[in-house]
């Protein structure tokens, strides 16, 4: 059984897509089979990896709503080996309208079943969601067994953190399997007292729910995205690649109660960091 992990935050620009891509790639480098599912109509994850399907091509939209197609048949392999992507296109905008036309529980259950069909083929399925609690975000929470909350190291980004934690708890009424795998602090500028104070506040408020690893702020991620590659492929010996490798190691260790046998292989030892 795969560990299906939704990457969620109500605020945009906190590193959701960067985390989905680079955490997934780090897990794949550790010999896990990983599927990345782009559930954001902006298709940022697909664009990050150089996949920009045009309208009308087979994408995650068909994976969710076309019963004649199996989601695994739409997956695209990318580097590193073991990493696969269900890309999105502009067609996914129509998913929001389709989901609103039918009873929510029925549609969410249907989408969850489609994504759960990947269970026996993967160790991890990472769901990149749009900001806020839109219909597609709720689909992700309905399908997921775990949630990672990327949290920018900024006071302004803190306002919605307690709210998203409370909303995830409410989602457990319809998806009792759902647990928080962790809060991952992102975009840390180690030069500022402000960032250090935010990290301390989050750790005091949420304790062990916070990953020990903190993701640094760096232009390297934008450079990797411009090249269409995860950071561990673009700059494998960099400090930025090491950060996501460490986060992947933590995620493997944060195995939730009742996780299946396919709960992820130990991540590779971190590489030697370079600036």
N, C-alpha and C positions, 0 to 999 in steps of 0.2 A: 504494500500500500504506500503510495507516494505521500510525502509531506506537502500538502497544498497550502501555500503561504500567500496571503494577500498583503500587498505593500500599500498601506493606506495612510493618508493624512488629509484633513479637511482643508489645509492650506496648500496652495500651489508653491512651487519654487523651493521646496525643502529637500530635494534630492531623491524623490521617489523613483524616477526613471533611472537615474544614475545608479541608485542602489540595486534596482532590479537587474540591470544589465551586468554590473560588475560583481555583485554577489553571486548571480547565476553563473558567470564565467569562472569565478574562483571555485565554486562547488564543482563545476565540470572539470577543471584542471585537477581536482582531487579525485577524479575517476568516478564521479557521480553522473548519472544521466539526468539532465535538467531541461525542462520545458519552460520557456518564457512566453507568457500570454499577454498580449497588448490589448487591454480593455479601455484604453483612452481614445476617444474619437479624434484627438489631435495626432495620434499615431507617433508620439515622440520616441517611444522605444524602437519602433520599426525604423524610423528615420535615423536614430542613433546608430543602428547597425547596418545602415545602407540599404534597407529594405523599404521601399516606398511603393506598394502596390497601387495601381490606378483603380478608380471606381469601376466596378464590374468584374474585377479579378477575385479569385477565391481567397478569402481572408478569414479572420476570426468571426466575422459576422455569419458566414456560412457554417463555421464550426459550431456556433451556438444555436442557429435557427434552422438549418437545412438538415433534416433527418436522413436524407439520402447520402450525406457525406460524413465520414468519420473524422473527428478532429485530428487524429494522428496522421491521417493522409494529407493534411494541409500543412503540417509542420515543415519548416525549412531548416536544414542543418547549417550551422555556422561554426566558425573557429572561436574557441578551442573545441576539439572533438568531444562529443557528448552533450553539446549545447544545441538546442533546437528552439525555433521561434514560431509562434502563431502570430503573424503580423496583422496590423489593422490598416484600414484605409478610411477615406471619407464616408464610405458606406455605413460605418459604425454609428454615425449620427442618427441614422434611422432606427437603430436599436432602442434608443431612449423612447421614441414614439411608440414603437412596437410593444415595449414593456409596459407602457402606460395604458395601452388599449385593452389589456387582459388582466385578470386578477393577479396581483403582485406575487402571491405565494406560488401560484401555478407556474408563472414564468421563471421565478427564481429557482424553483425546484427543477425545472426543465434545464436551465442553464447549468445548474450544479451537476446534474446527472451527466450532461455532455462533457464537462470538465473532469468529472470523476472517471470517465472512460479512459483517461490517461494513466490511471492508478498503476496498472500492472506493467507499464512500460518505462516508468520514471521513478527516480528517487526523490526528486523535488519538482514541484510545479509552482512557479512564481507568477503571481498575478499583478501586473502593473495597472493601477486604477487611476481614473481622473481625480482631480482635487474635489473636495466636498463630498457629501453623501448623495451623489446622483444615483440614478437607477443602476448604472453599470457598476458603481462602487458597491451598492447593496447586493448586486449579483455576485461580485467577488467575495463579499463577506458571507454570502449564503453557501458558496462553494468551498470556501477555505476551511481548513482545520486550525490554522494558526494565522496570526497577524504580526507583521513587523511595522512599527510606526517610525519612519524617518523623522527626526526632529532637528531642525536647524538650530545652531547655537546662537540664538538671538532672543532677546526679551519679547520683541514683537511677535515672534513665531510661537511663543509659549501659550498665548491666550486660549487657543483651541485644543491644547493637549489633554487637559482634564475632560473636556467635552467629548473628544474622540474616544477616550478610554471608556467613558460612561456609555457612549453609543454602542461600542463593541460589546459591552456587558449586556445592553438591551437586546442586541442581536442574538445573544445566547438563548433567548426564549424560543427562537425558531431554528437555531443551529447550535444545539448544546455542545457539540464537539469543539466549538471555537474557543481558542485560548490566545493570549498575547504571548508571542514568542519573545518579544522584547522591543524596547524603544532604542533606536539606533541614532546617536547624536551625529550630526553631519555639519559640514561647512565650518569646521573649527579653524579659527585664526588664532594660532597659539601666541601671537604677539599681544593680544588684547586681554585686559583684565575682565572686560565685559563677557567674553566667551567663557572664561574660567568660572565666573560667577554663575552664569546660566547652567553650565554643566553641574556645578555643585547643587544648585537649586533642584534640578531634575533628579539627581541622585538621591537627595534628601527626601523628595516627595514620592519617588517610585521605587527606591531601593534596588533589589535584585532584578527587577523588571528591565533595568537599563543595561544595555551591552557595556562591557568594560572597554571595548574598542570604540574609539572616536574617529570619525572620518574627517581628514583634513580638507580645508578649503584649498583648491588648486586649479590653475588653468589647465593642468594636464588632462583633466576629465573632458574639458571642451576640445582639446586637441585630439584626444582619442575618438570622441564623437565625430569630429570633422573627418577623421580617417575611417570612420565606420567600423571601429573595432573596440572591444572592451579594453580596459586599462591593462589587464594582465597579458594581453597580446600586443598592445601598442608599446607599453613600457614595462616589461615583466619584472625588472629589477628595481622599480621605483618605489619610493615610500608610499605612494598612492595605491599601487598594486598590493603592497604588503598590508595596508590597512584593510582592504576588502578580503584578503586572504585570512587575516585574523578574525574578521567578522564572520566569515564562513566557518572557521573552526569553532567559534562560539555557538553559531546556530546549530551545528551538528551536535554539540554537547547539550544544547537546550532541548533535548528530546522530550516532547510532552508526554504525560501519562497516557498509556493506551496506544502509543504510536506503533505502527506496524513494523514488520521485520525490515522492510526497505526504508530505514530511517536515516539513511545517509552514511557515507563512509567518512572516516576521519580525513580532515583536510590535510594537504601537504604542509610540510614545515615551512614557515614563512621565509621568503627569500631575503637576502641581504639588502637592506634599504639603501637607496641612493637618492640624492636630492633631485 
